[in-house]
Structures are given as structure tokens and as C-alpha cells.
Amino acid sequence: MEEESYMYQDNSRISLRRTLVLLLTTLIFVGGELFLVFKNDLMIDALLCMITLSAVFVLVLFMAIVVKRVHGELHYRGTNYTKLLFASALSVGMIILFSYRMDIFLPFMLIAFFFAAALEESLAMGISVYLTMVYSITCGINLYYFYGYVLCIILGILFTGLLRRNDWRPGGSMFICIFCVNLILSVLFYYFTYLSVTTEQLIVSVVNGVLCGAFAVFIFPRILHSMAKEEYESYERLLDDEYSLMQDIKRYSFAEFEHARRVSRLAGICAEEIGADTRVARCAGLYYRLGKIEGEPEIDNAVQVATNHCFPPEVISILTEYGGIVRKPQTPESAIVHMADILVSKIELLGKTTMSSSWNQDMVIYQTLNEYSQAGMYDESGLSMNRFLKVRERLVKEDSLL
């Protein structure tokens, strides 16, 4: 029980910048709802109900975002807080524009695309359906339209799942598919509502299909590429020796600075050997002992600093597993960083003179890693015995760990 409360305390944190972005996003939601309430002359009791509804939804949504992030479920294809802010502004702006033409069936699939570019699928689905519900309640939309909009959002999220695949590229077939789906749904649900189809609605349906298809094929992949690039740049920034945290470590102790660089280098080499994420291993290795410069409690302080600097959640998770003190390594990258750290620490302690013989270094590697493995340190990491042996042999091949 004590261990669980400690982990919850560390992992529930969120940086100031992300907090501000989430607050701005909340203001956008609330502002849009208030506009729709006053525009449609709803009573004060309806206003209070909508405010309460928004408070409940935003609380649950942001709690889900934080939980998914700290458990490493978002990665690059997950939550991008800045893009979430833009997606919210675009979607709420579109809904306000839509409120002036409630009689035609509108391209709600675009809203699903906007949020799918900023959130992982389940969160994007939830927020898109919520905004559709708000639009329907405040504007008094017919139930058939509401059903149609929800179906558009569901299909839009399914389309984005296809667009995210690395082994498949969208093209003309995807454009035609999305165009046809929007055209058919627009016409069908307009007919369900009015039992006829006007020329204006046919034109609107064609425009809806073109807009949604063009966004999916030409814009959405570029957003994904931009997010992947941002992730790459964030790791490069953290791995730069001139980064502010690295300079803090250097000022604290040059020996600690060199230790971090050695662990990072070895962790990256070993991660590549077994096909693990080299960037996560290198970054976690570099900041594995970050808490030392902040003092006790070291793990708690390391996580706080990493959170404030917007570290990737996978790296923060490894920092909470420092030394296997609170919990054993839970991922192969965490196990690799632990191995690299204990070996570098031991060899630094023994000194260059003792380690001048490659035979001595090999014996230290074999003995140290075998002891931790037999003690079950890596049992929860998902690191198989075959991969463990590959890592061990790769470390043995290194001329020097210093």
C-alpha cells in the first residue's frame, strides 16, 4: 500500500505549461457553450445545466489524459497539448458557424479528424461526441441529425486509425472512400429528417465529402509527420550536452556528468542490440540519477524536475524505477538502463587500474548482471532470457565501460 501511494504521488504530476494549455482549452469549451446558450435564448436553468455538464466532462477528460500520459499510452501518436488547444479552437469555431445553418447536414467528420490529430483515438472519440451533444442540446438539433453526426465521428476515428498505419499510404482510394461516405451519410440523414432531398443539400454534401477527403489525405498525414518530428526534436534537445539540465548536472559534479553520458551511451548501444527504443534508453540513461542534484527524496525530486521539463512519459516512468527501489524495471529500456548504471557505477568504484585488464571487466559484467538477474530484478521488464544474454554479451564486447 505504501508503495502504491508513492507511485501515485509521482505519476499524477503535470507541468505548468501543460496546465495552462488545459485551462485555455477549458475556457474555449465553456466560451463556446455560453455563446450557443445565449445565441439560442436558452433559460437560466439550461445554462446552469450546461455549465455543470461541462465541468464534469472536462474533469474526467483531463484526468484520462493525465493517466494515459503517465502510463506511456500516448507516445507521439497520443496527446499533443498544443495541438489539442488548436483542435479545440477550430472545432468550437466550426460548431459556432454551424449553428447559423442548422437545417443542413454539416461535416462533423472534420471535428473527429481535428481531435484525432491531437489525441489518441478513444479520447478523440469522446471529446468529439461530447461537442456534438452540446451542439445538439443548445441548438435543438433533430435526433436524426445527432445520430448522423455521431456516426460521422465514429467513422472518422476509424479512418484516422488507417491513416496512422506506417505500412500504408493514403491516396486517391482513401479520398474517394471518405468522399462517398460523407456524401451518403449527408443525404441519408437529411432525408430521414425532412423526407426529401434538396439541391442545396446535395451541393453541401459534395462539399462536405471534398473537405473531409482532402483533410484526411493531404493534411492529416502532414500533422502526424510534424508530431513525429517534434518527438524526435524533443529527444535531441534532452540529449544535447548543452541542455540546461545537463549543465546543472555538470555544475553539480563533472564526475556525475561523465557517469550520465557513459550510462546513456551504453544504454543506447544495448537497446539497439535487442531492438528496443534507443532514444528512450539513451535519454533515461542520461537522467537516471537526476535526483542526486536535488537531494532527498531523490526519486520524487527527479520525477518533479522531469515533469516540469516535459520529459516523455516513457522516460519519466524509468526514472520512477531508479535502482529498483520503488518497483522493479517494467520495460526492456528500464532494465537496460539499470544494467548500464550498476555496471558503470561498479567499474568507476573499482577504478581504471583494476579495470585495465579486459578479463577483470568481463568478470565484473558477468558476475554483476547474473546476480541481479537471479535475484529477479528484471522479471517484470518483459526482457526475455535470450535478450538479456544479448545485452550482456554486447556489454562484454565493449573495450571499456568508462
C-alpha positions as a printed NumPy array, in Angstrom:
array([[  0.   ,   0.   ,   0.   ],
       [  2.796,   2.43 ,   0.841],
       [  4.482,   1.743,  -2.493],
       [  1.258,   2.379,  -4.436],
       [  0.65 ,   5.746,  -2.788],
       [  4.21 ,   6.788,  -3.529],
       [  3.844,   5.927,  -7.209],
       [  0.555,   7.735,  -7.483],
       [  2.056,  10.838,  -5.96 ],
       [  4.856,  10.92 ,  -8.516],
       [  2.92 ,   9.99 , -11.621],
       [ -0.008,  12.33 , -11.104],
       [  2.039,  15.444, -11.695],
       [  1.68 ,  17.67 , -14.696],
       [  3.859,  20.556, -15.829],
       [  2.878,  24.212, -15.54 ],
       [  2.888,  24.693, -19.326],
       [  0.517,  21.778, -19.882],
       [ -1.7  ,  23.014, -17.056],
       [ -2.027,  26.407, -18.732],
       [ -2.85 ,  24.804, -22.081],
       [ -5.534,  22.641, -20.481],
       [ -7.007,  25.679, -18.734],
       [ -7.153,  27.568, -22.043],
       [ -8.809,  24.542, -23.637],
       [-11.404,  24.551, -20.849],
       [-12.089,  28.247, -21.442],
       [-12.633,  27.531, -25.142],
       [-15.16 ,  24.791, -24.349],
       [-17.016,  26.902, -21.801],
       [-16.928,  30.011, -24.006],
       [-18.343,  28.117, -26.961],
       [-21.141,  26.636, -24.874],
       [-22.042,  30.   , -23.375],
       [-22.194,  31.527, -26.847],
       [-24.561,  28.813, -28.061],
       [-26.725,  29.097, -24.939],
       [-27.152,  32.866, -25.281],
       [-27.473,  32.743, -29.074],
       [-30.389,  30.347, -28.833],
       [-32.019,  32.176, -25.886],
       [-31.979,  29.228, -23.523],
       [-33.267,  29.666, -19.993],
       [-31.004,  30.192, -16.983],
       [-31.635,  26.646, -15.759],
       [-30.353,  25.321, -19.101],
       [-27.257,  27.48 , -18.689],
       [-26.566,  26.061, -15.222],
       [-27.088,  22.528, -16.503],
       [-24.64 ,  23.073, -19.381],
       [-22.012,  24.536, -17.037],
       [-22.354,  21.532, -14.725],
       [-22.171,  19.167, -17.689],
       [-19.003,  20.873, -18.929],
       [-17.35 ,  20.737, -15.517],
       [-17.972,  17.   , -15.196],
       [-16.797,  16.235, -18.725],
       [-13.653,  18.384, -18.589],
       [-12.663,  16.92 , -15.214],
       [-12.971,  13.327, -16.46 ],
       [-11.332,  14.139, -19.814],
       [ -8.253,  15.769, -18.325],
       [ -7.943,  13.059, -15.692],
       [ -7.963,  10.483, -18.517],
       [ -5.332,  12.464, -20.456],
       [ -3.004,  12.652, -17.465],
       [ -3.426,   8.982, -16.557],
       [ -2.815,   7.817, -20.128],
       [  0.205,  10.05 , -20.429],
       [  1.952,   8.964, -17.24 ],
       [  1.417,   5.319, -18.159],
       [  3.11 ,   5.847, -21.512],
       [ -0.014,   5.097, -23.559],
       [  0.101,   8.296, -25.624],
       [  3.578,   8.377, -27.166],
       [  3.889,  10.55 , -30.299],
       [  0.511,   9.469, -31.683],
       [ -1.168,  10.481, -28.47 ],
       [ -1.69 ,  13.726, -26.669],
       [ -0.053,  16.824, -28.032],
       [ -1.227,  19.601, -25.74 ],
       [ -0.628,  22.483, -28.129],
       [ -2.441,  20.69 , -30.941],
       [ -5.268,  19.879, -28.52 ],
       [ -5.675,  23.622, -27.935],
       [ -5.794,  24.337, -31.687],
       [ -8.152,  21.407, -32.323],
       [-10.495,  22.709, -29.623],
       [-10.45 ,  26.233, -31.042],
       [-11.095,  25.   , -34.603],
       [-13.859,  22.619, -33.552],
       [-15.676,  25.08 , -31.307],
       [-15.331,  27.744, -34.011],
       [-16.81 ,  25.384, -36.591],
       [-19.694,  24.465, -34.286],
       [-20.491,  28.151, -33.765],
       [-20.535,  28.645, -37.56 ],
       [-22.664,  25.528, -37.97 ],
       [-25.209,  26.965, -35.546],
       [-26.211,  29.504, -38.2  ],
       [-27.268,  26.765, -40.64 ],
       [-28.807,  24.035, -38.526],
       [-31.059,  22.929, -41.372],
       [-28.272,  21.348, -43.467],
       [-26.199,  18.271, -42.633],
       [-22.698,  19.52 , -41.803],
       [-19.158,  17.944, -41.999],
       [-18.783,  16.778, -38.401],
       [-16.23 ,  14.208, -39.527],
       [-13.764,  17.105, -39.667],
       [-14.087,  17.526, -35.901],
       [-13.094,  13.882, -35.444],
       [-10.068,  14.463, -37.683],
       [ -9.046,  17.579, -35.73 ],
       [ -9.052,  15.815, -32.363],
       [ -7.545,  12.591, -33.732],
       [ -4.561,  14.707, -34.776],
       [ -4.072,  15.821, -31.166],
       [ -5.356,  12.902, -29.087],
       [ -5.28 ,   9.137, -29.229],
       [ -8.431,   7.55 , -30.654],
       [-10.533,   6.939, -27.542],
       [-10.005,  10.468, -26.218],
       [-10.649,  11.974, -29.666],
       [-13.864,   9.97 , -29.915],
       [-15.056,  11.09 , -26.504],
       [-14.446,  14.79 , -26.954],
       [-15.876,  14.849, -30.491],
       [-19.103,  13.139, -29.397],
       [-19.331,  15.478, -26.412],
       [-19.124,  18.59 , -28.604],
       [-21.73 ,  17.089, -30.929],
       [-24.017,  16.543, -27.954],
       [-23.502,  20.132, -26.775],
       [-24.31 ,  21.4  , -30.266],
       [-27.432,  19.245, -30.44 ],
       [-28.723,  20.278, -26.993],
       [-28.108,  24.013, -27.288],
       [-29.328,  24.278, -30.886],
       [-32.226,  21.834, -30.607],
       [-30.953,  19.58 , -33.385],
       [-33.207,  16.785, -34.64 ],
       [-32.263,  13.341, -33.291],
       [-31.657,  12.005, -36.789],
       [-29.011,  14.68 , -37.313],
       [-27.457,  13.853, -33.954],
       [-27.277,  10.164, -34.854],
       [-25.743,  11.04 , -38.213],
       [-23.125,  13.318, -36.687],
       [-22.141,  10.676, -34.126],
       [-21.825,   8.096, -36.897],
       [-19.64 ,  10.504, -38.903],
       [-17.366,  10.903, -35.877],
       [-17.11 ,   7.145, -35.309],
       [-16.237,   6.527, -38.949],
       [-13.819,   9.458, -38.921],
       [-11.923,   7.965, -35.98 ],
       [-11.811,   4.616, -37.792],
       [-10.401,   6.341, -40.872],
       [ -7.684,   8.016, -38.807],
       [ -6.682,   4.593, -37.495],
       [ -5.957,   3.601, -41.095],
       [ -4.159,   6.866, -41.782],
       [ -1.797,   6.268, -38.867],
       [ -0.505,   2.972, -40.247],
       [  3.167,   3.176, -41.2  ],
       [  2.888,   0.421, -43.807],
       [  0.125,   2.096, -45.789],
       [ -0.109,   5.46 , -47.512],
       [ -3.416,   7.25 , -48.255],
       [ -4.178,   8.186, -51.823],
       [ -6.989,   8.523, -54.288],
       [ -8.798,   5.451, -52.98 ],
       [ -8.964,   6.89 , -49.458],
       [-10.168,  10.243, -50.781],
       [-12.933,   8.569, -52.794],
       [-13.926,   6.392, -49.832],
       [-14.221,   9.326, -47.399],
       [-15.961,  11.45 , -50.031],
       [-18.564,   8.749, -50.702],
       [-19.157,   8.049, -47.014],
       [-19.797,  11.744, -46.275],
       [-21.988,  12.154, -49.34 ],
       [-24.122,   9.114, -48.479],
       [-24.485,   9.961, -44.788],
       [-25.343,  13.599, -45.51 ],
       [-28.051,  12.661, -47.978],
       [-29.474,   9.799, -45.896],
       [-29.779,  11.669, -42.608],
       [-31.127,  14.769, -44.33 ],
       [-33.771,  12.53 , -45.889],
       [-34.555,  10.881, -42.535],
       [-35.196,  14.362, -41.141],
       [-37.166,  16.014, -43.965],
       [-38.276,  13.008, -46.1  ],
       [-36.853,  14.749, -49.153],
       [-33.51 ,  15.928, -50.508],
       [-32.947,  19.439, -51.832],
       [-30.447,  20.586, -54.429],
       [-28.773,  22.75 , -51.771],
       [-28.211,  19.73 , -49.538],
       [-26.761,  17.749, -52.432],
       [-24.276,  20.551, -53.1  ],
       [-23.447,  20.791, -49.391],
       [-22.957,  17.017, -49.236],
       [-20.482,  17.127, -52.124],
       [-18.576,  19.971, -50.45 ],
       [-18.573,  18.038, -47.148],
       [-17.069,  15.   , -48.852],
       [-14.402,  17.033, -50.637],
       [-13.39 ,  18.869, -47.441],
       [-13.175,  15.719, -45.325],
       [-11.382,  13.708, -48.015],
       [ -8.86 ,  16.46 , -48.696],
       [ -8.099,  16.93 , -44.992],
       [ -7.629,  13.193, -44.457],
       [ -5.388,  12.626, -47.479],
       [ -3.359,  15.837, -47.649],
       [ -3.336,  17.465, -44.195],
       [ -3.692,  14.712, -41.595],
       [ -0.532,  12.788, -42.687],
       [  1.443,  16.031, -42.507],
       [  0.223,  16.608, -38.951],
       [  1.38 ,  13.107, -37.995],
       [  4.752,  13.771, -39.617],
       [  5.011,  17.043, -37.702],
       [  4.287,  15.276, -34.4  ],
       [  6.899,  12.614, -35.121],
       [  9.39 ,  15.366, -35.916],
       [  8.544,  17.189, -32.682],
       [  9.111,  13.997, -30.705],
       [ 12.47 ,  13.467, -32.389],
       [ 13.488,  17.067, -31.679],
       [ 12.396,  16.806, -28.045],
       [ 14.701,  13.805, -27.538],
       [ 17.544,  15.552, -29.357],
       [ 17.075,  18.57 , -27.104],
       [ 17.216,  16.442, -23.95 ],
       [ 20.273,  14.528, -25.201],
       [ 22.231,  17.683, -26.019],
       [ 25.147,  18.281, -23.615],
       [ 24.289,  21.977, -23.678],
       [ 20.738,  21.445, -22.446],
       [ 20.032,  23.284, -19.187],
       [ 19.538,  20.132, -17.088],
       [ 22.768,  18.627, -18.386],
       [ 24.563,  21.827, -17.462],
       [ 23.008,  21.642, -13.986],
       [ 24.377,  18.11 , -13.604],
       [ 27.775,  19.265, -14.867],
       [ 27.894,  22.128, -12.362],
       [ 26.833,  19.79 ,  -9.573],
       [ 29.585,  17.289, -10.387],
       [ 31.659,  16.723, -13.5  ],
       [ 32.055,  13.093, -12.428],
       [ 28.261,  12.73 , -12.297],
       [ 28.045,  14.372, -15.731],
       [ 30.5  ,  11.857, -17.196],
       [ 28.715,   8.991, -15.465],
       [ 25.413,  10.038, -17.059],
       [ 26.978,  10.193, -20.505],
       [ 28.505,   6.725, -20.126],
       [ 25.237,   5.189, -18.993],
       [ 23.39 ,   6.883, -21.837],
       [ 25.855,   5.644, -24.445],
       [ 25.809,   2.058, -23.176],
       [ 22.017,   2.016, -22.811],
       [ 21.62 ,   3.196, -26.398],
       [ 24.008,   0.534, -27.702],
       [ 22.265,  -2.255, -25.797],
       [ 18.774,  -1.058, -26.78 ],
       [ 19.773,  -1.128, -30.428],
       [ 21.173,  -4.646, -29.971],
       [ 17.77 ,  -6.071, -28.985],
       [ 15.523,  -3.742, -30.988],
       [ 14.332,  -1.648, -28.039],
       [ 13.733,   2.109, -28.219],
       [ 17.215,   3.63 , -28.325],
       [ 16.025,   7.195, -27.75 ],
       [ 14.144,   6.266, -24.592],
       [ 17.102,   4.237, -23.306],
       [ 19.644,   6.978, -24.053],
       [ 17.527,   9.746, -22.537],
       [ 16.621,   7.738, -19.426],
       [ 20.265,   6.707, -19.001],
       [ 21.352,  10.32 , -19.172],
       [ 18.977,  11.471, -16.435],
       [ 18.74 ,   8.24 , -14.431],
       [ 20.389,   9.808, -11.38 ],
       [ 18.822,  13.238, -11.833],
       [ 17.503,  13.182,  -8.276],
       [ 21.048,  13.331,  -6.877],
       [ 21.395,  17.01 ,  -7.717],
       [ 18.079,  17.807,  -5.975],
       [ 18.581,  15.753,  -2.814],
       [ 16.207,  13.551,  -0.85 ],
       [ 13.768,  12.163,  -1.737],
       [ 15.755,  11.558,  -4.928],
       [ 13.165,   9.709,  -6.998],
       [ 10.406,  12.108,  -6.063],
       [ 12.527,  15.134,  -6.97 ],
       [ 13.773,  13.581, -10.216],
       [ 10.211,  12.96 , -11.371],
       [  9.202,  16.506, -10.429],
       [ 12.067,  18.044, -12.418],
       [ 11.441,  15.751, -15.396],
       [  7.743,  16.603, -15.365],
       [  8.471,  20.337, -15.29 ],
       [ 10.741,  19.898, -18.313],
       [  8.066,  17.895, -20.172],
       [ 10.051,  14.665, -20.437],
       [  8.413,  11.899, -22.485],
       [  6.246,   9.7  , -20.212],
       [  8.327,   6.601, -21.043],
       [ 11.416,   8.321, -19.652],
       [  9.631,   9.572, -16.53 ],
       [  8.414,   6.045, -15.876],
       [ 12.006,   4.771, -15.937],
       [ 13.06 ,   7.499, -13.506],
       [ 10.431,   6.277, -11.037],
       [ 12.027,   2.813, -11.283],
       [ 15.504,   4.076, -10.413],
       [ 17.576,   1.306,  -8.873],
       [ 14.504,  -0.923,  -8.482],
       [ 13.88 ,   0.827,  -5.156],
       [ 10.171,   1.591,  -5.509],
       [  9.417,  -1.012,  -8.148],
       [ 11.417,  -3.231, -10.459],
       [ 12.004,  -2.204, -14.094],
       [  8.793,  -2.567, -16.079],
       [ 10.143,  -2.239, -19.64 ],
       [ 13.185,  -3.564, -21.54 ],
       [ 14.514,   0.003, -21.771],
       [ 14.272,   0.407, -17.994],
       [ 16.083,  -2.902, -17.44 ],
       [ 18.841,  -1.884, -19.854],
       [ 19.344,   1.475, -18.141],
       [ 19.518,  -0.266, -14.755],
       [ 22.177,  -2.675, -16.075],
       [ 24.251,   0.109, -17.592],
       [ 24.068,   2.203, -14.43 ],
       [ 25.076,  -0.532, -11.997],
       [ 27.969,  -1.641, -14.21 ],
       [ 29.337,   1.855, -14.753],
       [ 28.97 ,   2.588, -11.036],
       [ 30.83 ,  -0.585, -10.044],
       [ 33.634,  -0.11 , -12.557],
       [ 34.041,   3.536, -11.553],
       [ 34.337,   2.367,  -7.953],
       [ 36.973,  -0.239,  -8.795],
       [ 38.949,   2.297, -10.823],
       [ 40.838,   2.236, -14.11 ],
       [ 43.823,   0.4  , -12.675],
       [ 41.777,  -2.628, -11.64 ],
       [ 39.765,  -2.489, -14.841],
       [ 42.777,  -2.141, -17.147],
       [ 42.51 ,  -5.883, -17.781],
       [ 39.654,  -6.825, -20.126],
       [ 39.4  , -10.118, -18.221],
       [ 38.632,  -8.248, -14.996],
       [ 35.985,  -6.129, -16.722],
       [ 34.331,  -9.176, -18.265],
       [ 34.188, -10.909, -14.884],
       [ 32.597,  -7.841, -13.291],
       [ 29.969,  -7.713, -16.052],
       [ 29.106, -11.409, -15.83 ],
       [ 29.035, -11.513, -12.033],
       [ 27.068,  -8.287, -11.541],
       [ 24.396,  -8.883, -14.16 ],
       [ 23.968, -12.53 , -13.224],
       [ 23.424, -11.6  ,  -9.577],
       [ 20.692,  -9.087, -10.389],
       [ 19.067, -11.401, -12.919],
       [ 18.987, -14.311, -10.469],
       [ 17.526, -12.022,  -7.821],
       [ 14.578, -11.343, -10.176],
       [ 15.334,  -7.683, -10.815],
       [ 14.328,  -7.92 , -14.496],
       [ 11.465, -10.41 , -14.202],
       [  8.774,  -7.741, -14.724],
       [ 10.521,  -5.899, -17.564],
       [  9.479,  -8.154, -20.418],
       [ 13.148,  -8.814, -21.137],
       [ 13.453, -12.477, -22.145],
       [ 16.467, -14.551, -21.185],
       [ 17.612, -14.535, -24.811],
       [ 17.525, -10.72 , -24.948],
       [ 19.198, -10.477, -21.537],
       [ 22.059, -12.62 , -22.818],
       [ 22.357, -10.46 , -25.938],
       [ 22.643,  -7.337, -23.791],
       [ 25.212,  -8.972, -21.527],
       [ 27.344, -10.136, -24.453],
       [ 27.126,  -6.715, -26.075],
       [ 28.456,  -5.118, -22.912],
       [ 31.256,  -7.69 , -22.737],
       [ 32.319,  -6.718, -26.258],
       [ 32.808,  -3.104, -25.216],
       [ 36.513,  -2.296, -24.878],
       [ 35.822,  -0.136, -21.847],
       [ 32.745,   0.942, -19.947],
       [ 34.5  ,   4.085, -18.76 ]])
